[in-house]
Amino acid sequence: MTVPPITSVHAIYLVGVIAVLVVMILRKEAILPAVLATFLIGLLGSGNLDFIAAITSVFSTAYNGAKSFLDIIITITLVTALSKVLSAIGADRVMMMPGAKIIKNPTSAYWIVGIMMLVASYFLWPSPAVALIGAMLLPIAVRSGLPAIGVAMAMNIFGHGIALSSDFVIQGSPSISATAVGGGVTAADISKAGIPLYITMAVVTTVAAYFMIRNKIGFSKPVAVKSDETIIIKKPSKLATAIAIITPLAFAANIAAMLVFDLKGGDGMAMVSGTAAILLCAASICAYKEECFDKAASFVREGFVFGIEIFSSVIVIGGFFFLGGGDLAGILGDKFAGITQSGILADWALNLSSVVSLSKVPVVFVQMVCSVLTGLDGSGFSGIPLSGAMAKLFGSALNLNVNTLAAWGQLVTVWVGGGVIVPWAVIPAAAICGVQPVELVRRNLIPVLIGFGATFIVACLLV
């Protein structure tokens, strides 16, 4: 294949990517360098320094990013709205009761808190799950002998680590990766390719964290409940109990339907979104009667604010990254036709492979390092578009498994930035458990690094 020429557009894009990385490392929002680089690409790529084309390119790029993330935003909006109504009627607490009843000692507390956090995070997202698990299980876990820092570690690792990085149900993370890779790749393709990586990371990290808590931090003796102690627990309503039973059954039916009818990508996400919306409406009608119209709308607004808060900067930054793997003419207009042979990143890949001898091990390592850097801003999502684009870049150049490489980058980015080993991202779990964020990160760091090491080996074998 003929090596394509490197133009000013290619150079500006590469400088823009580096600038975004540097800004993220400095813990700043990276919208400014992304917009500036997009403007310069529009200015030089359109020919004759067309300022009108440059200005409209900024909007077109952001608009393309918004379209790419819209289904994910809607899903998160509706799932978050559902979590709000579940919390309001007390159904969320009913859903946690089975786990609370079987916590008897520090070991069972660690694994049950983690597993309950994992399940809640898959269906309700980690952010609301932290408050739910903390309120319900923290006192019971501490009474059983598990220190508060151990509870925080379990919530972080199982929720913001395992659940958010794999995201099998809501499929936000793999959808972003699939969009960045392009070429007809779906979220289901990324998830399937990443299963061995997710399992390795989950098993190694959770076991390492357990032994660190047991040996380094130490368990305390379970506190016996005195006979004269009275614990007042408000009896849940019949409605809360019914909704608490119906909700997990409905989502379990979603998973079964996805398997039976082979629903992938957008179809699977639509199933989850629609189910959340129906459950939200049903719960609002049953709980609030004539006020259900206003209540349902209020819950959706809260969910939408949460979704937009997460993706506000990701839309702009992701839109810029998507320029590297997409058709410039299709995104920015006909004036940009013919600038690249098959995309900016693909052109760079062909040039790189023609002058540098790379193998899969260095590529997997570079993917990991860049994913760590993009995760340092404390967002679990802003770096995923870049990791997906890099997977396409290196995978195409070296004939590697692009989906596995993208899943690896997604995993690392989320584990770092999603709320596990960045101090400014673990604040919710630290606050709920009453521990210092820096101390929580220090305790999480070693198990996560051990997990990265084991998963790195698996990734090298699979790509």
C-alpha positions in Angstrom: 0.0 0.0 0.0 1.3 3.5 -0.9 2.3 5.5 2.1 0.1 8.6 2.2 1.6 12.1 2.5 1.5 13.9 5.9 -0.1 17.3 5.5 -0.5 20.3 7.8 -3.9 18.8 8.9 -2.2 15.6 10.0 0.4 17.6 11.9 -2.1 19.9 13.6 -4.2 16.9 14.7 -1.2 15.2 16.2 -0.2 18.3 18.1 -3.7 18.7 19.2 -3.8 15.2 20.6 -0.5 15.8 22.5 -1.9 19.1 23.8 -5.0 17.4 25.1 -2.9 14.7 26.8 -0.7 17.4 28.5 -3.7 19.3 29.7 -5.3 16.2 31.1 -2.1 15.3 33.0 -2.2 18.8 34.5 -5.8 17.9 35.7 -7.4 20.6 33.6 -10.3 20.4 31.3 -9.1 19.8 27.7 -11.9 21.6 25.7 -9.7 24.6 24.9 -6.9 22.7 23.0 -9.5 20.5 21.3 -11.4 23.5 20.0 -8.3 25.3 18.9 -6.9 22.3 17.1 -10.3 21.8 15.4 -10.4 25.4 14.3 -6.9 25.2 12.8 -7.8 22.0 11.0 -10.8 23.7 9.5 -8.8 26.8 8.6 -5.9 25.0 6.8 -7.9 22.0 5.5 -10.5 24.0 3.7 -8.0 25.8 1.6 -7.3 29.5 1.2 -7.6 30.1 4.9 -11.4 30.0 4.9 -12.3 31.4 8.3 -16.0 30.7 7.8 -15.2 27.0 7.2 -12.9 27.0 10.2 -15.6 28.4 12.5 -18.3 26.0 11.3 -15.8 23.1 11.6 -15.8 23.6 15.4 -19.6 23.3 15.5 -19.7 20.4 13.0 -17.1 18.5 15.1 -19.0 19.0 18.4 -22.2 18.1 16.7 -20.8 14.9 15.3 -19.5 14.1 18.8 -23.0 14.8 20.3 -24.7 12.5 17.7 -22.2 9.8 18.5 -22.9 10.0 22.3 -26.6 10.8 22.2 -27.8 7.2 22.7 -25.4 6.8 25.6 -26.5 10.0 27.2 -30.2 9.1 26.9 -29.5 5.7 28.5 -27.6 7.1 31.4 -30.4 9.8 31.8 -33.2 7.2 32.0 -31.2 4.8 34.2 -30.3 7.6 36.6 -33.9 8.8 36.7 -35.0 5.3 37.6 -32.4 5.2 40.4 -33.9 8.4 41.7 -37.4 7.1 41.9 -36.2 3.8 43.4 -34.5 5.8 46.1 -37.4 8.1 46.7 -39.8 5.2 47.3 -37.3 3.1 49.3 -37.1 0.3 46.8 -33.3 0.6 46.5 -32.9 -0.3 50.2 -35.1 -3.3 49.8 -32.9 -4.5 47.0 -29.9 -4.3 49.3 -31.4 -6.2 52.3 -30.5 -9.7 51.2 -26.8 -8.8 51.2 -27.0 -7.1 54.6 -28.6 -10.1 56.2 -25.7 -12.5 55.4 -22.8 -10.3 56.5 -21.4 -12.1 59.5 -17.6 -11.4 59.5 -15.0 -9.2 57.8 -14.4 -11.6 54.9 -18.1 -11.9 54.0 -18.5 -8.1 54.5 -15.7 -7.4 51.9 -17.1 -9.7 49.2 -20.8 -9.0 49.8 -20.2 -5.2 49.8 -18.2 -5.6 46.6 -20.7 -7.9 44.8 -23.7 -5.8 45.8 -21.8 -2.7 44.6 -21.0 -4.5 41.3 -24.6 -5.5 40.7 -26.0 -2.0 41.6 -23.3 -0.3 39.4 -24.2 -2.5 36.4 -27.8 -1.5 36.6 -27.9 1.8 38.3 -24.4 3.3 37.6 -21.6 3.5 40.2 -22.3 7.1 41.4 -25.8 6.5 42.8 -24.7 3.0 43.9 -22.0 4.5 46.2 -24.6 6.4 48.3 -26.9 3.4 48.3 -24.3 0.8 49.4 -22.7 3.2 51.8 -26.0 4.0 53.6 -27.1 0.4 53.7 -24.0 -1.7 54.3 -21.3 0.5 55.8 -22.5 0.3 59.4 -23.1 -3.5 59.1 -19.7 -4.1 57.5 -17.8 -2.1 60.1 -19.7 -3.8 62.9 -18.6 -7.1 61.4 -15.0 -6.2 61.6 -14.2 -4.8 58.2 -12.5 -1.3 58.5 -14.1 1.6 56.8 -11.2 1.9 54.4 -11.8 -1.7 53.4 -15.4 -0.9 52.6 -14.3 2.1 50.5 -11.8 -0.1 48.6 -14.5 -2.7 47.9 -16.9 -0.1 46.6 -14.2 1.5 44.4 -12.8 -1.7 43.0 -16.0 -3.5 42.3 -18.1 -0.5 41.2 -15.9 2.2 39.6 -13.4 -0.4 38.5 -15.0 -3.7 37.4 -18.5 -2.5 36.6 -17.7 0.8 35.0 -14.8 -0.6 32.8 -16.8 -3.5 31.5 -20.2 -1.9 31.6 -22.0 -5.0 30.1 -25.6 -3.7 30.8 -25.7 0.0 30.1 -22.8 -0.3 27.6 -21.7 3.3 27.8 -17.9 2.6 27.9 -17.8 0.0 25.1 -20.1 2.2 23.0 -17.6 5.0 23.1 -14.8 2.7 22.3 -16.7 1.2 19.3 -17.6 4.7 18.0 -13.9 5.7 18.2 -12.8 2.5 16.4 -15.4 2.8 13.7 -15.6 0.5 10.7 -18.9 -1.1 11.8 -17.5 -2.2 15.2 -20.2 -2.4 17.8 -20.2 -2.2 21.6 -20.9 -5.9 21.8 -17.8 -6.5 19.7 -15.7 -4.6 22.2 -17.3 -6.3 25.2 -16.8 -9.7 23.8 -13.1 -9.1 22.9 -12.5 -7.6 26.4 -14.1 -10.4 28.5 -10.7 -12.2 29.2 -9.2 -8.8 30.2 -12.1 -7.9 32.4 -12.1 -11.2 34.2 -8.3 -11.2 34.7 -8.4 -7.6 36.1 -11.4 -8.4 38.3 -10.1 -11.6 39.8 -6.5 -10.4 40.4 -7.4 -7.0 41.8 -10.1 -8.0 44.1 -8.1 -10.9 45.6 -5.0 -8.7 46.0 -7.1 -6.0 47.7 -8.6 -8.5 50.0 -5.3 -9.8 51.2 -3.9 -6.3 51.5 -6.9 -5.4 53.8 -6.5 -8.5 55.8 -2.7 -8.4 56.2 -1.8 -4.8 56.0 -4.8 -3.0 57.4 -6.2 -5.7 59.5 -9.6 -6.9 60.5 -11.2 -6.1 63.8 -13.3 -8.4 65.9 -17.0 -8.4 65.0 -19.0 -6.3 67.5 -21.8 -8.2 69.1 -25.2 -6.6 69.3 -26.2 -6.1 72.9 -29.5 -7.5 74.0 -30.8 -4.1 75.0 -29.8 -2.4 71.8 -32.7 -1.4 69.6 -32.2 -1.0 65.9 -35.2 0.8 64.3 -35.7 -0.2 60.7 -38.6 1.3 58.9 -40.6 -1.4 57.3 -40.7 -1.0 53.5 -44.0 -0.5 51.9 -45.6 -3.1 49.7 -45.0 -0.9 46.7 -41.3 -0.5 47.5 -41.0 -4.3 47.9 -42.8 -5.0 44.6 -40.7 -2.5 42.6 -37.5 -3.9 44.3 -38.5 -7.3 43.0 -39.7 -6.2 39.5 -36.7 -4.0 38.7 -33.9 -6.6 38.8 -36.2 -9.2 37.1 -36.9 -6.7 34.3 -33.2 -6.1 33.7 -32.4 -9.8 33.9 -35.1 -10.3 31.2 -33.3 -7.7 29.2 -30.1 -9.7 29.3 -31.9 -12.9 28.4 -33.6 -11.1 25.5 -30.2 -9.8 24.2 -28.8 -13.3 24.2 -31.9 -15.0 22.7 -32.6 -12.5 20.0 -28.9 -11.5 19.5 -29.5 -7.8 20.3 -26.2 -5.9 20.0 -24.9 -2.4 20.3 -27.7 0.2 19.8 -30.5 -2.4 20.0 -29.3 -3.7 23.4 -28.9 -0.1 24.7 -32.4 0.7 23.4 -33.7 -2.3 25.3 -32.1 -1.1 28.6 -33.2 2.5 28.1 -36.8 1.6 27.3 -37.0 -0.7 30.3 -35.7 2.0 32.6 -38.3 4.5 31.2 -41.2 2.1 31.6 -40.1 1.2 35.2 -39.7 4.9 36.0 -43.2 5.7 34.7 -44.8 2.7 36.5 -43.1 3.5 39.8 -44.1 7.2 39.5 -47.7 6.3 38.8 -48.0 3.8 41.6 -46.2 6.0 44.2 -47.4 9.5 43.4 -50.9 9.0 41.8 -52.1 12.4 40.5 -48.6 13.9 41.0 -47.0 11.3 38.8 -46.7 13.6 35.8 -44.6 16.2 37.6 -42.7 13.7 39.6 -41.7 11.6 36.5 -40.6 14.7 34.7 -38.6 15.8 37.7 -36.7 12.5 37.9 -35.9 12.7 34.2 -34.6 16.2 34.6 -32.3 15.1 37.4 -31.1 12.2 35.3 -30.5 14.4 32.3 -28.5 16.9 34.3 -26.3 14.0 35.6 -25.8 12.7 32.0 -24.9 16.0 30.6 -22.6 16.8 33.4 -20.6 13.6 32.7 -20.6 14.1 28.9 -20.5 17.9 28.5 -16.7 18.0 27.9 -16.5 14.5 26.4 -18.8 15.6 23.5 -16.3 18.3 22.4 -13.1 16.4 23.1 -14.5 13.1 21.7 -15.7 15.0 18.6 -12.1 16.2 18.0 -10.7 12.7 18.5 -13.3 11.3 16.0 -11.8 13.5 13.3 -8.8 11.2 13.4 -10.7 8.1 12.5 -13.6 9.4 10.4 -14.2 10.8 7.0 -13.3 14.5 7.2 -15.6 15.4 4.3 -18.5 13.6 5.9 -18.0 15.5 9.2 -16.8 18.9 8.0 -18.0 19.2 4.4 -17.0 18.6 0.8 -14.2 21.1 1.1 -12.2 18.6 3.1 -12.4 15.8 0.6 -9.1 14.2 -0.5 -7.1 15.4 2.5 -6.5 11.9 3.8 -6.3 8.5 2.2 -8.3 6.6 4.8 -8.4 8.9 7.9 -5.8 11.0 9.7 -4.9 8.2 12.2 -4.8 5.6 9.5 -2.4 7.8 7.5 -0.2 8.2 10.5 -0.3 4.5 11.1 0.9 3.7 7.6 3.7 6.2 7.9 4.7 5.0 11.3 4.8 1.4 10.3 6.9 2.2 7.3 9.7 3.8 9.3 9.5 2.2 12.8 9.6 -1.5 13.6 6.9 -2.1 16.2 5.6 -5.3 17.8 2.5 -6.0 19.8 4.2 -5.9 23.3 5.4 -2.3 22.9 2.0 -1.3 21.3 0.1 -2.8 24.3 2.4 -1.0 26.6 2.0 2.4 24.8 -1.8 1.9 24.8 -1.6 1.4 28.6 0.5 4.4 29.2 -1.6 6.7 27.1 -4.8 5.4 28.7 -3.3 6.1 32.2 -2.5 9.6 31.2 -5.9 10.3 29.8 -7.5 8.9 33.0 -5.6 11.3 35.2 -8.2 14.0 34.7 -10.5 12.0 36.9 -13.1 11.3 34.2 -13.9 7.7 33.3 -14.9 8.6 29.8 -12.9 11.5 28.3 -9.9 9.3 27.4 -11.9 6.4 25.8 -12.2 8.1 22.4 -8.5 8.5 22.2 -7.8 4.9 23.4 -10.2 3.6 20.7 -8.6 5.8 18.0 -5.1 4.5 19.1 -6.3 0.9 18.9 -7.4 1.5 15.3 -4.1 3.3 14.6 -1.8 0.5 15.9 -4.1 -2.4 15.1 -4.3 -1.3 11.4 -0.6 -0.7 11.1 0.5 -4.1 12.7 -2.5 -6.3 11.9 -3.4 -6.7 15.5 -6.8 -7.4 17.1 -8.2 -3.9 17.2 -11.2 -4.7 19.4 -9.0 -6.3 22.1 -6.6 -3.4 22.0 -9.6 -1.0 22.3 -11.0 -3.0 25.2 -7.6 -2.9 26.9 -7.4 0.9 26.6 -10.9 1.3 27.8 -10.2 -0.8 30.9 -7.1 1.1 31.9 -8.7 4.5 31.3 -11.7 3.8 33.4 -9.8 2.1 36.2 -7.6 5.1 36.5 -10.1 7.9 35.9 -13.4 6.3 36.8 -12.8 6.6 40.6 -10.2 4.1 41.7 -6.7 5.5 41.8 -7.1 9.2 41.2 -7.6 11.2 44.5 -10.0 13.7 43.0 -12.2 10.9 41.6 -12.6 8.8 44.7 -14.1 11.6 46.9 -17.7 10.2 46.9 -16.7 6.8 48.2 -14.2 8.3 50.6 -16.8 10.8 52.0 -19.4 8.1 52.4 -17.0 5.9 54.4 -15.3 8.8 56.3 -11.8 8.2 55.1 -9.2 10.4 53.4 -9.2 10.3 49.6 -5.4 10.2 49.4 -5.3 7.3 51.9 -8.0 5.4 49.8 -6.0 5.9 46.6 -2.8 4.8 48.4 -4.5 1.6 49.5 -6.1 1.0 46.0 -2.9 1.6 44.1 -1.0 -1.7 44.7 -3.9 -4.0 44.0 -4.7 -2.1 40.8 -1.1 -2.1 39.6 -0.9 -5.9 40.3 -4.1 -6.2 38.2 -2.7 -4.1 35.4 0.4 -6.3 35.3 -1.5 -9.5 35.0 -4.0 -8.1 32.5 -1.1 -6.6 30.4 0.3 -10.1 30.0 -3.1 -11.4 28.9 -3.6 -8.5 26.5 -0.2 -9.2 24.9 -1.2 -12.8 24.3 -4.6 -11.9 22.8 -3.9 -9.0 20.5 
